[in-house]
Amino acid sequence: MASKSSVTVGGVRIGGGAPVVVQSMTLTKTHDVPATTAQIAALASAGCEIVRVAVPKLEDAEALAKIVRLSPVPIIADIHFNASLALRAIEAGVAAVRINPGNIGGPDKVAEVVAAAKKVNMPMRIGANGGSLPKHLEELAQEDQAAALVEAALEEVRLLEQLDYRNFKISVKSSHVPTMIRAYRILASKVPYPLHLGVTEAGPPSTGAIKSAIGLGSLLADGIGDTIRVSLTADPVEEVKVAWEILKSLGLRERGPILIACPSCGRDNVGVQTLAEEVEVRLREYPEHFEVAVLGCAVNGPGESGDADFGIAGGRETGFIYAHGKVLRKVESDVLVAELFNEIDAWIAAGMQRPERRKHAKPAALAMAEASAIPLE
């Protein structure tokens, strides 16, 4: 079920029906302010809406005030083991802090951090991680790690509720995708608080993106999750790109174009992989949201291109350009991409008006037969 309550992180609302928020984390040493702010700027340009920074040392905490001042997006301080660093982060004006009540120094230290957060109406993220569960839950984790993750999170929730503090979101991350999915489903049925989704330590982009898409996508498709972080062993900008593709694929958010391309097969007469790669590179220059289909033959080309805002279907020497479900014209293959983008640019310049969409308005064979009858320009 969707989270009923919400928190506001530096002006960004999370939960309570708000759009799913994309976040990431810097890789730099936080006390290196130029490097950290440069990475934050790159993340923001890629579409990151909240950035978390690690604060393991005093020098990192001392750099936070300047980072907050220079950052174009809200900053979350990631604190472990040291409550005094959390207090310094709050004083520095971060938008939120992430703490683990189980390792911050005991209930008294948690109470200190909560009291400071309350004074400035600052939210927190709490939660459990499959790699660092409390010792008293180790036996349960051996039987059912998802249940142990949920219990660890609920123990933290109960502690904060006892302190009359409910301005928080929760995570129950695991590197094992089925465990992560089940843990979040159980937790979502037990608490009203916003949920931060993530497959922790997902790995390099080649595999981590897949694990994250399955884990996050399964939950988001069920209406579970309010903010996401894709954890990759890579430049964090790649995390943001994958996160947006997940949200766009589910129709939850819009940002930039969506490319639809067939996987190619023996019917491919145009070299659809090369064609799609060329279109994909050029689409990176566009911030506007629209769909483009690149197909290599007559089987799916008309249907898929008809569903997209624009499309091209290739042939041996000529191809077809589609717009909003209609065939525009037949052109020579060597100018197919250029003509496609001429149409896109003209449409954007004219205000991006979309006619009433017709999904699969005509059978593919009929649409291609009609297109083939168009004289070559």
N, C-alpha and C positions, 0 to 999 in steps of 0.2 A: 504494500500500500504506500501511497505517496506520503511524504512527511507533512504533518499538520502544522507544525510550528516553523518559524524561520529565524534566522540570525542575519545581522547586517555587518558585513566586513568592509569597513572603509567605504561605505556607500553602495556596496554590491550586496544585493539581497540573495540569500541562499535558503531554499526550502519554502514551504508554504505555497507551492504552486509557481514560484519564480522559475525562469529558464535555467536549465542546468549550466552551472558555471565551470569554466575551464581554468585549471590552475597547474602550476609546475613549481620546480624548485631549482635554485641556482646551484652551480657546481663550484663556484669560486670560494676562496677564503673570504668570509664576510667582512673581515677587517680591511681587506683590499677594496676600498670604496670605488676607485675608478673601474676596476675589473667587474665588481659586482653590479654597479649601476649600468655598465655597458651591457652585461648579460640580461639584466632586467629590461632594458630598452629593447633588446632583440626579442625577448619573449613577448613583450607587449605588442611589438610590431607584428608578431606571428599570430596574435589573437589571444594571448594569455591574459586572463582577467584578474588574477590574484597570484602573487609570487611569494613562495616561502623561502626563507633563508636560514641556514643553520647557525646556531649561536652556542658553540661549545666552550668558548672562552670569554673572559672579561673584555678583551680587546675587540671581540666581535660585537658584544653588547654596546660598547662605547661608540661603535661606528653606526649604530642603527639610526640615531637621530638624523644624521646627514643623509643616509640612504632613504629614509622615509621622505625627507624633504625633496630629494631629487627624483624619486620614483614616480612614473606616470600611472602606476596601479597600486592597489593596497598591498602592504607587506605583512606577512605573517612570520613571527619569530618561532623557530623550532627549538624547543628547550628540552633537555633531558638531564636528570641527575642533580641539577643545581637550581633551587628555587630562587636564589638571589639574582640569577641571570634573568629569570622570568620577570622579576620585579623591575629590574633595570630596563628590560624590553618594554614593559608597560609604560614606564616613565619616559622612554624615548619616543613614544607616540605611535608604536606599530598598530596596525589595524586589528590584529588578533594574535594570540599565542597558541602554540600547540604544545601541550604537556602530556606526560604520562603520569597520572596520579600514583601509579605503582612504583615509580622510580624517582620521584621528585623529592623524597625525604620524609614521607609519612603524612598522616592526616593534618598535623599542625602546619606543615609547610604548604600543603594544598590550600588550607584555610587562608594563609597569608596571601597566596597568589589570587585566590578568589576574591578576597576583600579588596585588593588593589584593582582587580578587573572590574568589580562592581562600581567603584568610585568613578570610573571613566566610561562605564557602560560598554566594556570591551568583551567580545565573544572569545571563546576558546574552542579548540578541537581536542577531544579526548579519544581514547579508543585503544584497541588491542592489535597486536601484530603476531602472526603465527610463529615468528622467530624469537619472540621475547615474552612469552606468557609467564605469569607469576608461578613460583614454584609450587604453591599449594594447588594449582590446577594442572600440574603435570600428569597426574594419573588420569584425570578426565580427558586430557588432550590425547593420551595414548588410545583411549577408547573412541573419542569423537572430538577431533580438533575444532570443528565448527561450533560445537556446543561449548567448548572451553573458551573460544574466542568471544562468544556471546556473553558468557558468564563473566569474563574478565571486564568486558565493556559495561555490563550492568552493574558490577561492583563499583565502577567509577561513577556511573550515573547516580547510583544511590548516595554515594558520598557527596556529590555536588548538590543533589536535591536536599540533603540534610543541611547543607549550608545555604539553602534557599537561593540557589543559583541555577538558572535554567537556560542561560544564554550560551549554548554550546551546540556543536555538531559532533558526530561520532563516526569512527571508522573501525572496521574489523577486517584488516587486510591479511591476505595469505598469498604465498607464491604458488599454491596449489589451487588452480582455477575452480574445480568443483567445490572445494572446501570454502573458498571465498564466496561463491555464489550462494551456497546454502547458509552460511553464517549471516550474510546480509538479509536473506529472506526471513530467517528466524528473527533477527533483530528488528527488522521493519514491522513485524507483527506485534512487537512488544513495547516499542517506544514511539513517541510522536515527534522526536527530534530530527533535524536534518541529518542526512547521511552523506559522508564523504566516501566515494567509491575509489578503489584502486586494487590492482593486482600487484602486490609488492615484489620487488626484485624480479620483474618480468623478463629481463634479459635484453640482448641487443635487438635492434629494430626488426631484424628478419624473423625472429620468433616472438619477441616481446609485444610487438604490435598485434600479432594474432591472438596471443593469450589475453591481452587487454581488451581487444575487440570482443572476444567471446565472453569474458567475465563481465565487463562493464555493459556490453550490449545486451546480454541476457537479462540483467537486472533493469536496465533503463527501459527495455521493451515492456517490462512488467510494471513500469511506473515507479520503480525503486531507485532512489539516488538523486541527490540535489547538486553535488559538485563532484568533479572527477579529476584525477591526476593519473596520467599514463606514465608509469615508471620504467624508463628505458636506460640501458647502458649506452648512452649516446649524448650528443649535444641536446640540452633540454628543449631547444626549439623543435626538435623532431617529436618530442612528447606532445607538444601543443598541436602540431600538424596531425598526428594520429588521433588525438582527442577530438579535434574538429571533424575529422572524417567519420569518426564513430557517430557523433551527434548528427551530422548531415545525413549519413546513411539511414538513420532512424527517423529523419524528419523532425528532429527536436530543435535544431537550430539552423540558421542559415548564415553562411559566410563564404563568399567567393563562389566560383562556378563548380558545378558537378560534372564530371566526365563519365560517360557511359561508353564502354568499348567492348567489342566482342573478343573472345580469346583466340580467334583465328582457327582455321582448319584447312582441309584440302580444297575447300571452295574459294579460299581467299585469292582474289585476282589482283590485289592492289598493294599487298604488303601492309596489312592493317596494323601490325605492331609499330612499324616505323611511322605510319600515319598518326597513330594515337599518341606516340611519344612527342611528335612535333606539335600536335594540338595541345597536349598537356603542358609543354614548356611555355607556349604562348598564353595559355589560360592563366598562368601564374601572375601575369601582369594585371589581371582584372580583379578588383575588389567586389564587383557586383555579383549578385546571386542569379545564376541561370544554369540550365542544363544543356550539355552538348553531347550528342551521340556520334560515335565513330564506328562504322560497320564496314565489313569487308566484302559483303555479297548481298544477293537479293533475298535470302531466306528471312533474316531478321531485320535487315536494314530499314525497310519502310515502316515496320511496326515500331521499332525502338526509336527511330528518328521522329516518328509521329508523336511519341510521348514526350520527347525533349523539346526545349525551346528551339534548338537548332540541331541539325544533323547532317552528316555526309555519309553516303554509301558509295564505295568504290567499285570500279570495274577495270577491265584490262586497259582501256585507253581513255575512257570517260567515266565520270562519276556524277552523282546527283546531290544537290544541296536542298535541304528541307528547312522549313521554318514554321513552327507552330502547327505541325500536322499536315502541312501542304508541301508539295514539291515546287520549289522555285524555278529550278532550271537544271539543264545538263551542261557540264563543263568538261574541258579536258583535264585529265588526271593531274598533270603537272601544275595546275593552278587551283586545284580543288581546295587546299587549305587557305590559300590567300583569298579566294572568293568567299569562303566561309567567314573569315574574320572581317571582310568588308561588310558582309551582311550584319554581323554582330555589332560592329562599330556604328553602323548606320542606325540600328535599332536602339542602341544605348543613347546615341545623340538625339534621337527622336523622343526620348522619355520612357523607353522600355515598356511600352503598352503591349499587354498580352491579350489576344483575342480569347474568346471562350474556348477552353481546351476541349478537344475531342480525343479521347483515349481510344487508340486502335480503331479509328473511324472507318477504315477500309481494310479488307483482307490484304495481307502482304503481297500476294501474287497480283491482285488487281492494281494496287498502288504502283508496283513496279512496271506493270504493263503500260499504265498511263504515263509513267515517267519516261519509259523507253521511246514513246512516241513523240516526245518533245524534241524539236530540232536542236542541234548543237550550235551554241552561240559562237 
